[in-house]
Amino acid sequence: MMTADGPRGADGWTAAVRQRLGLGRLLPLGGPADGAWISERAAATVLRGVVAGPGPGPVLGELRISVADPDGAPEAEVEPPPSALPPGPLRIEATMSAVSGQPLPVAAEALRSALLTAASQRLGLVVAAVDVRVTELLDTPPERPAPAPAEVRGARAEGVAATAAAGVPGVVTLTRVLGHAVHTGPDQVRVELATDPGHRALDVARAVRGAVANAVEGHPSVAVLVTAVVERG
């Protein structure tokens, strides 16, 4: 299976475009049968938002999410978006700045726990490991501004599949970052959308898959790509 780390051919072109658009990798939500992916940018925005809460604490630096064991990852049971990562457990790698006076192992563990909990409860990512590396020691707690909200390229719900997807609770809007909001192929439909932070992305994707499969004649296989997690309006 093609991955963003090894682009070639048509998938390589898609991966390159995706990187230029700032989506990053397309990460699996849930497991092989869930048919759902989320952009690394969307996932990182949620994780950074959790860490950048009020009060003193560690400052998150670099953040990278990848498949923990690419060679051992299972094949997706639903046709994935071009160059998406396979649905294996993920590894989160993060750097952090710590504040003097707090034991570094305690600070690192607090960040690790926050990232792991948010990845599971807010998004539905299956995470095998969270690696945290301290890169800076600060004398005073810094300001921790919340990440800027991502811009969303919304799309109108046109057609049966799009209308069904847009009506699912938790869907803010359909999006068209990689092309049309709804991509239809032989016995398969792919829907691209943004979810709101009050709903777990994986739960929304599962509901969209069911709604679209029931609405479209022939009950096709459905894949969902979450490109952003944003507040309504």
N, C-alpha and C positions, 0 to 999 in steps of 0.2 A: 504494500500500500504506500502511496506517495505521502510524504510528510513535508512540512514547511522547511525542515532542515536539509532536505535533499531535493531541491526543485529541478525538474527537467520537463521538456515538452510543454503541453498545454497546462498541466498542473503547475509547472514551474512559472509560467507566465502569470497564472492566477495568484500564486504565492507572492510573486514580486509586486503585483498590483496591490495585493492586500497589505503588504508591508508598507508600501508608499502611502496607503490610505490610513495607516496607523492602527489597523486592527490587531496586529501581532498574530500569534498562532491562533488556530481555531481549536479550542480545548474541548474534550468530551465532557458532557454532563451525564452523570449517572454511569450506566454500564453499557455493554455491547448491544442490548436490546432496546435501549431508550431512544435511539435515533435523534439525539440532541447534542448540539455544540454551542459554545459561547466564545466570543472573541476574547483574546488575552487582555485587550484594552478594557473591555467591559468588566471582566473579572477583577483586574487590578484596581479599577476605580472603586469597586465595592470594598475590596480588602483594604485599600488605603483609607477609605472613609471610616472604616471601623477603627483603625489604629489611630487616626487623627482626631480622636475624641477630646473632650475638654479635660483640663488638668495636666499635670506633669507626667511624663512618661517617655519611653523610647521613641526615637524619630526614625521612621522607616525610610531607607534609602532606595537602593536598587531592588527590583522585584522581578523574578523570572519564574515562569511556570512551564513545566515540560512533562512529558511522559517519563515516569520513573524507570521503566524497563522497556524501551522501544522494541527490542527483539522478542520479548515475551508477551507483548500486548496482544490481546485477541482481536480478531477481525470484527468490524461492526456488522451487525445483522441488518442494518438499514444503510442504503447507499449514502455515504457521507458527502458533504460539500467538497469541492476540489481542494486537494492538499491538506485536508483536515487531519489532525493527529488521531491515531487509533484510540479506541476507548479503554485504555489501560489506566491503572492508578497513576496519579500525578505526583510530581515533586515540586515543592515551592522552595525557591532559593531567595533569601532576602539579606540585605545588609542593614545595619542599624547604627545610630549614634546613641550612646548611653550617657546618663547624667552622673557625675561624680557623687559618691555617697551611697549609691545603690549597688549591691553586689552584681557583677556582670552576669553570672549564671541565672540570677533571679530575673533580671531585666530581659535576658534572651528568652528565658522560658515563658515569661509573660507575653512577649511578642509572638512566640511560636504558638502558644495556646490560642491567642486572639485570632491569628491567621487561620489556624486549623478549624476553629469553631465557625468563623465567618464563611470559610470555603464550603463547609458542609451545610450549615443552617441557612445561610443567605442565598447560596447559589446551587448547591447540589453537586459540587465537585467531589470526586473520590480521591482523597489525598493519602498517599502512602508515607510521605516524609516531608518535614519542614526543616530546612537547614537555615540557621541564622548565624551570620558572621558580624561581629562588632568591628566597625571600621573607624570609629571616632569616639573620644571621651570628652564630654562637655562639662564646663564648670557650672553653668546655670541652665535651668530648663529653657529651651527655646520656644518661640511661638510655633504652633503646629496648625497652620491653615488647612482647612478642608480642601480636598482636590476639586479643581474646577469641573463643573458638569460637562459631560461630553455633548458635542453638537450631534443632533440626530437628523439624518436625511430621511424624512418621513415619506410614505407613499400612500396613495388612496387605496381603499379596499375595493378592488374591481374584480368581479367574477365570484363564483361560488366558493372556491377555496379561500380566497382572500377575505371574503365576508365572514366565513365561518371562523377563520383564525382571529380576525379583528374583534370578534364578539366574545372571545374567551376572557374571563376575569384575569387581570394581571398584565394583559397586553396593552401597552401604551399606544403603540402605532406599529404598522408594518414599516419596514425600512427597505432601502434599495442601495446598499453600499456596494455589493458585488454584482449588481445587475437589477433585474426585476425582483419585486418583493416575492412573487410566486414563480418558481421555475418548475415547469412541467416536463417530464420525460416519460418514456414507456413504463406504465404501471408505477410511477413514482412522482411525488410532488415534494418540492423543498420550499419552505416558507422562511423568510427573513423578517425579524421583528425586534422590537425593544420591549423590555418588561419594566414594571415598576418595582421599587425596592421593597415594597410591602408584601410581595409574593416571591417565594423561592423560584428561581429561574427554571430549575428542573421540573417543578410541579406545573408551571405554566406551559412549558414545552410539551409535557406529556398530555396536558389537556388540549393543547392545540392539535397535536397529532391525532387524538381521538376525534375531535370536532371536524377536522378536515377530511379524515378518512370516511367518516359517516356522511359528510355532505357531498363528496365527489362520487360520481357514478363509477362503479367498479371497486370502490373501497381500496384505493391505491396505498402503497407504502408511503409514509410521510416522514420527512426529516425536517428538523427545525434548527435554525441558526439564530442565536441571540446576539445581536451586534451592540446592544447598549442596555444599561440598567439606569433608568432616569425617572425622575418625578414627572407626573402629569402636568402639562401646561408649561 
